[in-house]
Amino acid sequence: MSIIGCVPNISEGRRADVIRRLSSETSAVRGVRLLDVTSDREQNRSVFTFIGNTASLGRAVYRLMKIAIETIDITRHSGKHPRMGIVDVIPFVPLRNVSMELCVRLARRVGKEIGESFGVPVYLYGQAATAPHRVSVNDVREGEFEGFARKIKLPKWKPDFGPERVHATAGVVAVGARPPLIAVNINLDTPDLPLARKICDGILRSCGGEYLKALVVGRGTGGSAKIAVSVLDFKRLPIHRVVEAARRLARRQGAAIEGVELVGLVTAESLFGSLEHYLQLVDFNPMQVLEFHLSRRR
Amino acid sequence: MSIIGCVPNISEGRRADVIRRLSSETSAVRGVRLLDVTSDREQNRSVFTFIGNTASLGRAVYRLMKIAIETIDITRHSGKHPRMGIVDVIPFVPLRNVSMELCVRLARRVGKEIGESFGVPVYLYGQAATAPHRVSVNDVREGEFEGFARKIKLPKWKPDFGPERVHATAGVVAVGARPPLIAVNINLDTPDLPLARKICDGILRSCGGEYLKALVVGRGTGGSAKIAVSVLDFKRLPIHRVVEAARRLARRQGAAIEGVELVGLVTAESLFGSLEHYLQLVDFNPMQVLEFHLSRRR
């Protein structure tokens, strides 16, 4: 059985009724499973995690976009996470028995549909990008919604699909394809944002910037400074190396990690490496884990 | 879907052809899956891990017993692990949507069949035990095969099924039901067995003897002293607490853990607690792990 993941980031993390409607109406799409919704009040952002195939995910994203346009206004959005649209970014992820190529084609098809059906400018990014300067979603998003009125006029930033004019309430959207990643929020036991930035820079330096992204995204509900980390290549950089680096760097500043939040979906494979490390497991075979075994026999 | 585990321990860990035949002929039983076979040369013992339902596991155990009687002679067995029979112990384990009660009934049915069909004395143990002194398989096994000629004559040790006479080549067998456990071998970086015993005693003391069993079982292939640990209640005693205790106690003796081998099957749930501990995960939801999620939707 082949499985594609889709992890839209929505610029709404506060209004429970809107998040609930987005969840219930998209999860009702045949063939799609909504595995997780993680909302963050401070970031005012929600991460939806779907799995499905090309057809069902296409339908779910269409539905998501439609409801988001009805319920969210980017001009009224404020939050700690940078954003350029109400549905800020839509990555497709090859999870099992699926090529990256297929996810790239799906991103193009869905991007085209969003541009044509909703009149929202679409930028293809990641493996689906049409130019090297558009690969990183951070580069695409630079200037955020407010800056796009001008940015979109630059030939370099002509959208891949849709009008060459920012949608008044929906902004613009990035649609792309990328490998599975591990997204975590590292919460520190201090509200000190400059100190958090120092630790964040240290993480990027010590873990190798090409394998992860890290960004201080403000304070959590308890007031603790929050570093959002995405590990882009868990085989080269297992998650425990990031957590250990953060722990060490925090200690050096007289601080500590308060807790680590896993955001969205991960594959078991991306966690087993850390388990092996900490427990010093030798000759560990994932098939010894009942659920892993069962999931492989479908 | 309901799933029962069955984890027979066979007193043969060296002859590859015998282990292969036991594996291939039992895994061919309809409705059974053989998930893992872990053999240990020094212990001269193999642990088979099956999953299935009451009917299919009954058939697999019958087949296993039959082949073992044809191929293994307990009077010729020598190894580091104590044993009383060629199929030393047959535990049934409720893994999913199955009551312990059902596993107890299955143990009784299978025990009766082994006693009657093969003329091998059977002791019910664990949750299936017919008396308190028979709950622990270590107590049942005390004296090993060599001691059973006399032990079996004691009224206290009258078998639950089968003849009141040890089978000449198969010995006796314990059949029972127990909760899922985590079995690991902790290999030290030293061949020093008395030192390993000190560490083993320390583990038992510091982790609470009611939640685990621990036993020095000799040296591994590389010559390292090996402590076999079974965690009986991973909710009360997560595996990382055992490993950390072993690490600390070894360090105090100027030694270290060389590696930890996971033996047989575990449930993801029994590992997640350790992952949460080491990575300081907060609000972790197992459903965020793709394979765990998929395995639940069957």
Interface residues (C-beta under 8 A of the other chain):
Chain A: I3 G5 R33 L35 D36 T49 I51 L95 R96 N187 I239 H240 V243 I257 E258 G259 V260 E261 L262 G264 L265 V266 T267 A268 L271 S274 L275 Y278 L279 Q280 L281 V282 D283 F284 N285 M287 Q288 V289 L290 E291 F292 H293 L294 S295 R296 R297 R298
Chain B: I3 G5 R33 L35 D36 T49 I51 L95 R96 N187 I239 H240 V243 I257 E258 G259 V260 E261 L262 G264 L265 V266 T267 A268 L271 S274 L275 Y278 L279 Q280 L281 V282 D283 F284 N285 M287 Q288 V289 L290 E291 F292 H293 L294 S295 R296 R297 R298
